[in-house]
Structure formats: structure tokens, C-alpha cells
């Protein structure tokens, strides 16, 4: 769980020695708010996203050039996985997928959620070549994000993927990844390594990840989580 409003979890350096205390300071370390230790960090100064606030809302802003964060390799590429994300796409050019959150080993062993910046169309990728699983790269149906603040939920289960935007289903389709998995991979926010990904500027207002074998949130909990995220970014579901 990552909430940029909680600046006590943010540091300007990846070693966690200099706290983030003001708008437009770099994020070198973003600590997980759970006991799971899935801290996100960036050792390269120039590639650190910025903590931003307008006094009401709070977000991490990716510059679309090289900004990214990565965790230690402790997650599983596989199903089930749930993510709840508050985002706003800033980039408006390009037809690839700008990664909001990706669990990946390399370009051909990964699962990722992001958006196509030219029309802010949500996209999901899964591929696990080392288990002979071919690519699923599927795109949401209208309405698209419109470069506005949005709450997005990804629910990836065996052979299926559902994406909700602001509480409404915009993708419900099959995927090739079923029961195959590979353990101990990092979470990447911003620039990813999976195929068809591209750099792009966006704002991240919050991120929550449930990864197998953790118990996934049920439908009522998803509603609660989306409402929590909506309050964080000021949208009405």
C-alpha cells in the first residue's frame, strides 16, 4: 500500500535519511505502509519522481523521461492479483503502454497495467515466456480516461482480466495467463521493462497491490477501496 499523502513514508534519497517535507521534492524511497516490506526506491537522482501537492491532494509525478521506482523482488508474476490505483495521465502522445504498475522479471515475463497516452486508454499486459505463456495485451473499451483523475481497479484471475474505471467495468476478457507463475519479482512504478511499454508522464495518487497467495479483496471491499481512493483524488464514483 502506497499513499503519497502520508509523507512520513517518503524520503528524498533511496537510503531513507532525508525526509520529503515540501512540494516538488524528489522521491528516492517510498515505504510500504504494510509490514510486507515492499518499499519502492530509485538510486539514480535524475530518475526520481517528484512529490507534488496543491494543498489538498497529494501525488507522485513521473516526468515521462526516466522517472521510475522499483521494489525488492518479492512478488509473484501470476494470478490472482488485484491493484487499485489513483492516476492522471499527463502525456498525450504515443500509442504504447505507459506503465502505472508492473510486476516483472524482464520484457517477456511480466504483468502490467497502464494506459495508452494518446487517448488515455487503459491497457493490461501479461506474458510468461519461461512457462510458455504467450502475450495477452488487451485494451479497455470506452469510456477512456480523458486525461482526468481516475480510480482504476485491476483484477487478474486465472484466464480472465477485469479493469474498472471509476467503478465501471471497461474491460472484461480472457487472458492467456492461468495457473502458471514465477516468484520473487519486483514491482515497478513508472518506466517498465515489459514489451510495448513506453515512458510517459503521469500522476500517481495511490497504489494498493494484493498478490497471490494473499487473500484477494471481495466485491464489497473493492467498493470500499475505490471509495477511499476517490476521496484521495477528489472524484465522484
N, C-alpha and C positions, 0 to 999 in steps of 0.2 A: 504494500500500500504506500502510495506516494502522494502527499498533499503539500503543494508549494505554499499554502497559507501558513503552514507550520514551519516557520523559518528556523526553529531550533534544530531542525533536521538538515539544514542547508549549510554548506561551507564553501568558501571561495577556492580552496585548494583541495586536492584529492586526498591529502593526509588528514584533513579534518582539524586544522589548527586555527584557521581564520574564519569566523562566523560570517554568514550573509546577514547584513543588517539594514540594507537600503536598496532601493530600486536601482536596477541596471548593473548590479554586481554579478560577477561570474559565478557559476555553479560548478565547482570541481568535485563535490561529493554531495549526493542526495541520499540520506539514510532512509532505509526501510522503516516504516512505523510499526511493523510487526516484529516478533522475535526471530523471524526466519533468516535475517541477515542478508537480504537481497539488496544490498546497498549499490547504488549507481554512482559511477565515478568517471572522471576524464583526466588523464595525466598530462595531456597537451594543453597548455594555457590557451592557445588561439582557438581550440576546438571546443571550448566550454560554452554551453548555453548561458543565457542571462536570466537572472531572477527579475521579473517585472511585476509592478503593481501600480494601479491607478488610485490606490487608497481604499478601494472597495474589493476588487478582485485581485487574484494573485496567479501568476503563471510562470512557467519556464519557457523561454522563447529561443527557438532554433533559427540560426541565421540563414539556413539554406545553402551554405557553402561547405562547412566542415563540422558543424556542431553535432555532438552526439555524446551519449553516456552509455556505459556498459557495466554489467554486474559480474560478480564471480560466477563460474559455471556450475550452477546447482539446479537448474530447471530441466524439465523433460520436453523434448520435441515429441508431441503426441497428444492423444485425446484421453479424457476430456480436458479442455482448457477454456476458461472464461476470463474476459477482460472487460472492464468498464473504464471508459476514457472520456475526459472532457477536453475538447480540442477546438481550435480555429485555424483553418488553412489560410496562410498568408500568400504563398506562392500561387501564381495564376498561369504559369507556362509549363508545359511538359505533359506527356502522356504516360509516363511511367508511374510507379507507385512510390510515394513518399512515405517512409515507414514511421508510424507512430510508436509501435512496439513490436519487437521481433524476438523470437527465441530461435537461435540459430547456431549451427556449427560452422557452416560455410555456405557458399552460394547455392548448393544443390541439396542441402539438408537443413530445412528451416520451416518455420511457420510465422506469418507476419500479417499485421493489419495496418492499413494506411489508406491514402487517398490519392487519386489522380488529380494533380493540381489544376489542370486546365479547366475542368468542370467540377472539381471537388467531389468526385465520385468515389465512394468507399470501395476498397478492394481488399480481398483476402488471398493469401498465397499459402499453400502447403506443398512440401516436397521432401521426400526422404529417400534419396537415391541409394543410400547404403542398405536400405531394406527393400529395394526395388519398387518403391512407390513413386509413380510419375507425378508431374506437376498438376496441381489444381490452382488456377489463377482466375478467380471469379469476381465479378463486379456487381455492385448493388444496382437495383432498379431505382428510377425516380421515386420520390424527390431526392435531389442531390443536396450537398451541404451548403451550397451557395456562398461559401467563404464566410459563413456566420459561425458564432459559437454553437457547438453541438455536443450532445451527450450520445456516446456510441457504446453499444454492448456487443461483444463478440462471444458467441457460444459455439465452440467446435467440439463435436462429438464424433463417434465412430461413423465415418462415411457421410457426415452431414455438417453443414455450417449455417448458422443463422447470424445475421447482423441486424441490430435495431438502431435506429437513429431517432433521438428524442422520443423514445418509447414506441416507435412504429417499426414494424419489420420491413426492411428494404432489400433483404436477401435471405432466401431460404432454399438451399440447393444441396446437391450432393458434392462430396469431395473424395479424392482417392485415398486419403489417409484414413485408415480404420483403426486397427488394434496395434499397429506397428509403433515403435517408439525408440528413442535413443536418449539416454540420461546425461545429466551433468553438462548442460549447455548454458551460455549466458543470455541474459535479457539485454537487448539493445534498444535504446530510445534515440530517435533521430536517424542518422545515416545507418543503413543496414548493409548486410553482405549478400542477402538473398537475390536471386535473379529478378530482373525487371524493376529493381529498386533504383531510386534516383534521389539526389539531395533536393531539399525544398524547405522553405521557411514555414514554420507553424508555431502555434502556441499550445502548450500542454497545461491544462488546468488541474489535472489529477489523473492518476492511474492506479487501478486495482487489478491484481492478477491472481487467479486461482488455477493452479496447475496440478494435474494428476501426480500423486494419488490423493491430494487434498479433496475434501468433500466440496462439491460444486454448489453454488447458491441456487436455491429453488426459485420458482417464478415470483413468489411473494417477496423474497429477498432481493431479486433483481429489480423489482419495482422500487423498493426502498433505497437501493444503491443508486439507481438512476435519479431518484428524487433528491438524494443527498448531493449528487454531482450537479444536478440542475441548479440547486441553491448556490453551489460554489461558483457557478459561471453566470448566473442571472438569466436563465432561460425558463420558460414555462412548458411543461410537458403536456 
